Amino acid sequence: MSVSRHPVALRLEQQVGGATRLLATVMGLPLIDGIFPALIIAGALTTTAGDPSITGILQTGLLIFGGSATVAVILAEMDGTRREQLTSILLLGALLIPVAVAEAALAEVIAEVLYFERFHRFAGLVILAVAAKTASSKVGEYLPSPSVIVGLGLVASFNPSGIEALISPDTNLLTANPVRLLSAGAAAGTGVGFAGAVALFAPQLRGNVDIDLFRFGSSVALGMLALEVLGLMPTQAPVALGVLAVTALFAFDPGSDDADLDEFVDDASATESATPSANANGAVADGGDDGDLTEDYDALVDDGADETDDDGSGPGYGYPGEEESRAPWL
């Protein structure tokens, strides 16, 4: 399995520590940085008629609460039996779903004092920022955090006239739209269910999933979701779900580790057989001794190193040159 070494994931792992706490942080992050409330305010979980959007619920649950980070933590970090992992995920879901519902109720109150059309654009921008940070840590260094974008969106979309409606005696802040609450709980439950499915099939997935490829495909799916939220997608089809499904198909590569191991063994065997040996029969077939062979071999190596250093055509230590497509650390 290709274990992702994304700098953001490594820094988060160092700060949090522990597989279960890391999974809780990854799945609860959308509730903390404001991505999930922004999607609720933007109407990503409901249709224009006010009904629950099955597509929006699935996309939010799989891409926001699930996604590549959840897969990487479960497959690469979580230990224990399958039952222990499922128990930890269910306990996490028992906390995650009520918090998501509570944030949905709060988001509905906040939406009363915002210009919806203006905040709608910031909701799409925050998803694009998350997608860029997921795809490339270098790009993410130059982008503001999602919480900053959401905060700017709240300031830029503030509607002072909405305060009068909130403080009106006829307004009951404790009465929330049950459709939004149900949709928010369903989206969080979808993410928890996705995490449970990954843990359930972890023995079959572990070693057969390219996490880096799945991470990049998930970022593309997030980009499609952002375009849909911004209203730039000329179709009503669930493009983001389709991209995620294709990504999961391509990232699943059974037996990839065995093939890589066999290739490594073959390369090592070829290198070992090509290295001159002082005790080989062919080394003294011409009547020479071991010392002469060793001196000749050392002189050949020195000449090759000098030529490489002089012309600068190739890096040292036997790594491939820059003209080759394979990176040195592979």
N, C-alpha and C positions, 0 to 999 in steps of 0.2 A: 504494500500500500504506500502511495506517495503521501507522506505526512507533511502537511503544509507548515512552512516555516515563515509565515507572514509576520512581519515585524509587529504589526498591531496585535495580532493574536499572541505572540510571544510576550509582549509587554503586559497584556491583560492577564496572561497566565502567571507571570511573575508577581503581579500585584495581588491577585485573588488567591491562587494556590488551591489545590484540591480539585478533583474532577467534578464532584457534585456542585461545589460552590462556583466553579467556572461555568458549568452548564446553566446554573441559575442566573449568573451574571449575563451570559450571552442571550438567554431567552428573555430576561427581564429588562435588558437594555432599551428596547423600543418603548417601554413604559416610562423609563427614566429620562431619556434624552428628548422625548416629545414627538417621536415619529408616529407612534400609534394614535395619540390624540389628534395630531395633524391630519391623519388619514380619516379619522372619524368626522372631524369638522369639514373636511373636503368632500364628504359623502361617498368615500370609496367603498363602504360596506353596505350601502343602500342604493336602491334604484331611484330614478327621478320621481317615481310615484310614491316613494317612501317605503317600499317593501324591501325585505332583506335581499341582498344580491349574493347569490350563491358563488358566482365567479369572484366577486370582490372578497368574500369571506375566505375562499380557498387561496386566492393569491396573497392575501395579507397573512394568513396563517402559515403558509408554506414558505413565503419569501421573507417575511418580517420576523416571525417568531421561530421559524425553522431555518432553512437555508444551509449554506455550507459550513457556517461556524458550528451549528448544532451537530451536523454530521461529523465534523472533525473531532469535536470533543467526545462524542459517544464512541467513535471507532478507535480513536488514538489515545484517549486519556482515561476513560472510565474502565475500572477493573471490577472484579467480582462476578458473581453468577448472573445469568440472565434475569432471574427473579429479583435479585438485589438491584439491578439497574432499573428494571421496570418499577420497582417500589419507589426508588428515588425520584424517578420522573413523575410518577403519580402524585407523590407528596409535593413536588414542585408545581404541578398543575393545580393542586388544591389551593395554592397561594396565588398562582399567576392568574387564574380565571377570575376570581373575585376582584382582584386589583384592576384587571382590564375592564370589568363592568363598572367599577367605581370611577375610573378615568373617563369612561364613556358618558357617565352622568355629569361629570365635571366639564367635559368638553362641550356638552350641549349647552351648559350655562355660559361658557366662554363664547360660544358661537353667537350668542345674542348681542354681543358688543363688538362684533367684527364685521367688516365688509367681506362677504363670502367670496366674491369674484377675485378680490385682491389677495386674500389669504390662500386661495386655491392655487395660485402660482407658486407661493412659497412652499406649499405642501409638495408640489412636484419637484421643486428645487432640492428639498431636503432628501428626497428619495434618490435623485441623481447624485447628490453628494455621497450618500451611503454606497451607491453602486460604484462610484469612482474610487472610494476608499477601499472597497472590497476587492476591486480589480487590481489596483496598484497602490502600494504604500507610498511610493514617491509622489504620485499625484495627490494622495491624501494629505501629505505634509503641507501642501499649499492651499488646501481648502479648509474653511471653517468647520467646526464641529456641528452636528445636526441640531444640538440645543441652541447654538448661536443663531442658526438660520431660522429656527422656529421662533426664537425670541424677537428677532428682527421682523419676522412676519406678523407677530402679534402687535408690535409697535406700529408698523406701517399700515396695518389693517384695522386699527382701533377705530371704533365708531362711537363717539361720545353720546349720540342720541339714543344708543341702546341702553345706556345706564338708566334712563327714565323708565324704560319698560321693565327693567329688573327690579327697581325699587317701588314699582307700582303696587298698591295693595292687592290688585287682582292677579298678580303674578305669584305663582307658587313654585319656588325653586326646588322643592323636594319632589315635584312631579316630573319625571323624565319620560322621554319617549321609549316605550318598552321595546320597540323594534330595534332601535339603536343599541339598547342594552343587550338584547338577545344576539344581535349581530356581533357585538364586541366579544361576548362570551364564547360564541361559536368560533370566531377567528382565533382566539387564544386556545380554545379546545382543539382546533385543527393543528396548531403548532405543537401542542402537547401530544396529540395522537401521532403526528409525524415523528416526533422524537421517540415515542414508544415503539413505533414500527421499526425504526432504525436499530434500536436496542434489541428488539425481538429477532431481527435477522442479522444481527451483528456478526455471528460466527461465519455466515455466508458472505457478508460484505467485506469483512476485515481482510485485507490483503488483496482484494479484487476491485477496489475503488480508487481512482486517481482523484485525491481530494483537491489538488491544485486546479485540475481541469474542471471539477465540479464547482469550485469557488469562482472561477472566471465565468463559467456559464450562468451561475446564479447572479453575478453582477450584471450580465447582459439582460437577464430576465427582469431584474430590478429597474434597469433602464427602460425596458418596455412598459413596466408598470408606471414609471414616472411620466412617460409620454401619454399614457392613458389618462392619468390624473390631470395632466395639463390640458387634455382635450385635443392633443395633436395626433392621435391615432385615428386614421380614417375608417376604422372598422370597429365593430362591436364584438368581434371574436376575442376570446381569451388568449391573446398572443403571448403574454408573459407565462401563462401556464404551459403553452406549447413549447416555448424556449426551455423552460425548466425540465419538461419531460424529455426533450431531445438531449439536453445536457446530462441528465441522469443515465440515459441510454449510452451515450458516448463515454461517460466516465466509468462505466462498469466494464471492466476488462478482466475476465476470469483467467487465471493462470499467468498474469503479467509478471508477478514476482518470480515464478518458476522459470519463465523465459529469460528474465534478466539475470537470474542466478546462473543458469546454464551458459549464457553468453559470457558472464564474468569468468566462470571456470574455464571455458574454452580459451579465452584470451590469456588467462594466467598460464594455462598449459602451453600455449604456443610461445609465450614469452620465455618460459622456463626452458623449453626445448631449443630455442634459438640462442640462449646464453651459453657461451663456451664453458666447458668444464675441464678442469685440470686433470681429472681422473678419467676422462672419456678415452675410449680406445683410439679414436681418430686424432686425438690431440698429440700423440707421440708416434703416429704411424710413419712419419718421415724421419724418425730417428732423433727428433728434437726432445728437449726435456721440458719439464713443467715450468721452470723458471723462464725460459724463452717465450713460451706461450703466454705467460702472465704479462711479461714485459710488452709483447706485441699487442695484446688486448688493451693494456693500459694506454699505450701510445695511440691506438686507434680511437679510444674514447676521448683522449685529450685533444686529438686533431679535430674530432667532430665537435667538441665543445668550443674550440677556438674558431672554427668556421662559423658556428652559430652566433658566437659573440661578435665576430667581425662584420658579417653582413646583416645581422639583425633580422634575418628572415623568419626566425621561429623562436618562441619562448623556451626557457630552460626547463629542466626537470621532466622532459619528455612529454609535456602537455601539447595538445594540438595547437596549430597556429591560428591566427585570427581569421584566416580565410576559410577555415573549416567551421561548419555549422554547430558542431558539438562543443558545448561549454567545457572549460577545463575541469570544473568541479564534478562533472559527470563521468 
